[in-house]
Amino acid sequence: MPSLFRFLSVVGTLFAVTVGGLYLLAEVFEPEPKEVSQTVHGVKIRK
């Protein structure tokens, strides 16, 4: 039984570190929205 508790604690710790890292990446390194416009060669626009 102690090996089960040790296994569950290791898995829980790895899960917590992974979720915390993903949350940190999502909150701290959120990209700024910006508009991007590029011309497409070979396409003519009708007016």
N, C-alpha and C positions, 0 to 999 in steps of 0.2 A: 504493500500500500504506500509506503513512503516514496517509492520510485514513481508511482502515479502522480503524487503531489508535486514532486520535483519536475516531472515532465510537463504537467499542466502549468506550473509556474513559469517554466522556460518558454512554453508556447504563448502564454499570456503576455509575458514581457516582450517577446518578439512582435506580437500582434500590436501591443500598445506603442512600441517604438515605430512600427510601420505606419500606423494610423496617425500618430503625432507628426511624423515626417511629412506625410501627404498633406495633412492640414496646414502645416507650416509652409510648405511649398505653394499651396493654393492661396494662402492669405498674404504672404510676404512678397512673392514673386508674380503677382497678378499683372498681366500685360495691360498697357494703356490702349484703349480702343482708338483706332485712327482709320481714316478713309484712304483707300489705295485705288488709284486709277492708272491704268496702263493702256496704251494704244495697241490695237490688234492689227497687225499688218495684213493686208490683202482683203479687208472687209470694208465695203463702201456703205455709207449711211445714206438712205434716201431722204430727201427733204421735200 
